[in-house]
């Protein structure tokens, strides 16, 4: 079967694949990682796949539609996000016809299946949760000329647009080793140098070593809409084999970014992974998302295996706010983690969040002070971004703190993050400006600037990484609201 997998056009440089989709201030552009895994599964099953990432390939709607029309697929898969969902459904309707079945995928339709399908008038439906199992079932049904209704993990538009038949997913993919290396999909289909997460050296690939997260953070969208709360992992042998494949087959790649929600969900496995990386002779730099629970010995072993930096959700400097977001951490633990990471020689990108229910200007100021004292290598300050399907979305709705009239309200006109929540003493606009001011206070410290300049002077990879981020970041950090 001929299948088109599409990350559709929306706003230039729109990073749809990340947890909070937007045009980023740091020049981040995520791989369409979930769609890429699906493409790998489809090709493994013998199908011919056209993979188009319009934001990365700089394709507008007209050129995107032309390429798809020329390919003449039997099935079209369209990745979505909450801020772009109106545009995504319009593109889906435009592509419906010529005997091609059209389906949406992603966190938004997974959370709101019926509502999402009814946003359009023509496209066939949506895939819910993880893509691979329902997608392969849909392909088999189309090939066998069987009805699509009744397939677990689908929302199918009923005839004459009379409603939507929703069948929840019947579980998750367990054997993650059965999937092809996602890096091989990137190499075959995507312009790898266009993608960038400033936390890692560039160019980089993003892979997933495990899906799902056992922690209960209220705002994190992937475990609550796609992958679930149970952690499933690839074998260490399989992960190391992919790292070695990247090192041997993609010489331009300087780093691997593990996009697991938290690679530290299984500490024993993380230590084993580090040991096997060394044994296999893998020397490529790697970066990961990590929960602030990893002990010094684990961090030391990871550093010896090539771990360069970690992205950590510190979120707040107030224990009461951490409890409100169900983070399962205390401030004292995060301070200890920062000390251990610094001792191990690992760079830390710290994330700090403002606007969770219970937040006030006083607690926000305490978190900013905490971030400055913690002093990670880089930092991200962002207002609470709530998405359908998450506990945080329900929490702010129930508290009357959600301020929005359209899914497009999640973004400003330029595509950067807006804010759709308020606190009792801060408007959405004030939360955004507080984050802007926090960013300026953190990055414009003379001591910080000197430290970064000194490191960049002697580290070529760090110099390139910093330049790429600063190239777009400067206009936001130096600009103040009028």
WONOR-V191375 format. One record per pair of residues at least 4 apart in sequence whose C-alpha atoms are under 6 Angstrom apart, sorted by the first residue. I is the first residue (numbers start at 0). J is the second residue. D is the distance in Angstrom with one decimal. If there is no record, write none. Layout:
<<I/J/D> <I/J/D>>
This chain:
<<0/46/5.2> <1/47/4.9> <1/48/6.0> <1/72/4.8> <1/73/5.4> <2/48/4.8> <2/72/5.1> <2/73/5.9> <2/74/4.8> <2/75/5.8> <3/48/5.7> <3/49/4.6> <3/50/5.9> <3/75/4.7> <4/50/4.8> <4/76/4.8> <5/51/5.0> <5/76/6.0> <5/77/4.9> <6/52/4.7> <6/53/6.0> <6/78/5.3> <7/53/5.5> <8/53/5.1> <8/54/5.7> <8/59/5.9> <8/60/6.0> <12/22/5.8> <12/54/5.4> <13/21/5.4> <13/22/4.6> <14/20/5.5> <14/21/5.4> <14/22/5.8> <14/28/4.9> <14/29/5.6> <15/20/4.7> <16/29/5.4> <16/31/5.0> <21/414/5.7> <21/415/5.3> <21/416/5.9> <22/414/5.0> <22/415/4.8> <23/27/5.7> <23/415/5.8> <24/472/5.0> <25/468/4.8> <25/471/5.8> <25/472/4.8> <26/468/5.7> <26/471/5.7> <27/195/5.1> <27/196/5.0> <28/194/5.0> <28/195/5.2> <29/194/5.8> <36/181/5.7> <37/131/5.6> <39/179/5.7> <41/46/5.6> <42/46/5.0> <52/56/5.9> <53/57/5.7> <53/58/4.7> <58/62/5.9> <58/63/5.9> <73/99/4.4> <74/99/5.0> <74/100/4.7> <74/101/5.9> <75/101/4.7> <76/102/5.1> <76/103/5.9> <77/103/4.8> <78/103/5.9> <78/104/4.9> <78/105/5.7> <79/84/6.0> <79/104/6.0> <79/105/5.3> <80/84/5.6> <80/107/5.8> <81/107/5.4> <82/406/5.2> <82/407/4.9> <82/409/5.5> <83/87/6.0> <88/119/5.5> <91/122/5.8> <92/121/5.2> <92/122/5.2> <95/122/5.5> <101/122/5.3> <101/123/5.4> <102/123/5.9> <102/124/5.0> <102/125/4.9> <103/125/4.5> <104/125/5.8> <104/126/5.2> <106/224/5.6> <108/112/4.5> <108/115/5.5> <109/127/4.4> <109/128/5.5> <109/224/5.9> <110/224/6.0> <110/387/5.7> <110/388/4.6> <111/115/5.9> <112/154/6.0> <113/163/5.7> <116/124/5.8> <123/156/5.5> <124/154/5.3> <124/155/4.4> <124/156/5.4> <125/153/5.7> <125/154/5.1> <126/152/5.9> <126/153/4.7> <127/152/4.8> <127/153/5.5> <128/225/4.1> <129/225/5.1> <130/134/5.8> <133/152/5.5> <140/144/5.8> <140/145/4.8> <151/166/5.1> <151/167/5.6> <151/168/4.8> <151/169/5.8> <152/166/5.6> <152/167/4.8> <152/168/3.7> <153/165/6.0> <153/166/5.5> <154/164/5.5> <154/165/4.3> <155/163/5.4> <155/164/5.1> <156/163/4.5> <157/161/5.7> <157/162/5.3> <157/163/5.4> <175/233/5.3> <176/233/5.4> <185/189/5.0> <192/202/5.4> <199/286/5.9> <200/253/5.9> <200/254/5.5> <200/464/5.7> <201/253/5.8> <202/252/5.0> <202/253/5.5> <203/252/5.2> <203/253/5.7> <203/254/4.7> <203/255/5.5> <204/255/5.1> <205/255/5.9> <205/256/4.6> <205/257/5.8> <206/257/5.2> <206/258/5.9> <207/257/5.5> <207/258/5.3> <207/259/5.3> <208/232/5.9> <208/233/5.5> <209/231/5.4> <209/232/3.9> <209/233/5.9> <209/259/5.7> <210/226/6.0> <210/230/5.7> <210/231/5.3> <211/222/5.3> <211/226/4.7> <211/227/4.9> <211/228/5.2> <211/229/5.2> <211/230/4.5> <212/222/5.9> <212/228/4.7> <212/229/5.7> <212/230/5.1> <213/228/4.7> <213/229/5.3> <215/325/5.8> <216/324/5.8> <216/325/5.0> <216/326/4.8> <217/324/5.3> <217/325/6.0> <217/390/4.9> <217/391/4.9> <218/389/6.0> <218/391/4.9> <221/225/5.2> <221/226/6.0> <222/226/4.8> <222/227/4.4> <222/228/5.5> <223/227/5.7> <223/389/5.8> <224/388/6.0> <235/272/5.6> <239/276/6.0> <243/281/5.8> <244/248/5.7> <245/249/5.1> <254/283/5.9> <254/284/4.7> <254/285/5.2> <255/285/4.6> <256/285/5.8> <256/286/4.8> <256/287/5.5> <257/287/4.6> <261/288/5.2> <261/289/4.8> <261/290/5.8> <262/289/5.7> <263/289/5.8> <268/272/6.0> <270/297/5.9> <273/301/5.3> <273/304/5.2> <275/279/6.0> <276/281/5.5> <277/304/5.6> <284/305/5.1> <285/306/4.9> <285/307/5.9> <286/306/5.8> <286/307/5.8> <286/308/5.1> <286/309/5.6> <287/309/5.1> <288/309/5.7> <288/310/4.6> <289/310/6.0> <289/311/5.4> <290/311/5.9> <291/333/5.6> <291/336/5.5> <295/299/6.0> <295/339/5.0> <299/343/5.1> <301/306/5.4> <302/306/4.6> <307/345/5.6> <308/345/5.3> <308/346/4.3> <308/347/5.6> <309/347/5.1> <310/348/4.7> <311/349/5.1> <312/350/4.8> <313/350/5.7> <313/351/5.9> <314/350/5.7> <314/351/3.9> <314/352/4.7> <315/351/5.9> <315/366/5.2> <316/330/6.0> <316/366/4.3> <316/369/5.4> <318/329/5.6> <321/326/5.4> <340/345/5.2> <341/345/5.8> <346/376/5.9> <347/375/5.4> <347/376/5.3> <348/376/5.9> <348/377/4.7> <348/378/5.3> <349/375/6.0> <349/378/4.6> <350/378/5.8> <350/379/4.8> <351/380/5.0> <352/381/5.3> <352/382/5.7> <352/383/6.0> <353/382/4.8> <353/383/5.6> <354/358/5.4> <354/382/5.9> <354/383/5.2> <358/362/6.0> <369/373/5.9> <370/374/6.0> <380/434/5.3> <381/434/5.7> <385/391/5.9> <385/392/4.9> <386/392/5.7> <387/392/5.9> <390/394/6.0> <393/397/6.0> <395/400/4.9> <395/401/5.5> <396/401/5.4> <400/420/5.4> <400/421/5.3> <401/419/5.8> <401/420/4.7> <402/419/5.0> <402/420/5.5> <403/419/5.7> <409/417/5.2> <410/414/5.2> <410/415/5.5> <410/416/4.7> <410/417/4.6> <411/415/5.5> <411/417/5.2> <418/427/5.2> <419/427/6.0> <420/427/5.6> <421/425/5.9> <421/426/4.9> <421/427/5.0> <425/429/5.6> <429/433/5.9> <439/443/5.5> <439/476/5.7> <455/461/5.5> <455/462/4.3> <461/465/5.9> <465/469/6.0> <466/470/5.9> <468/472/5.9> <469/473/5.4> <473/477/5.9> <474/478/6.0>>
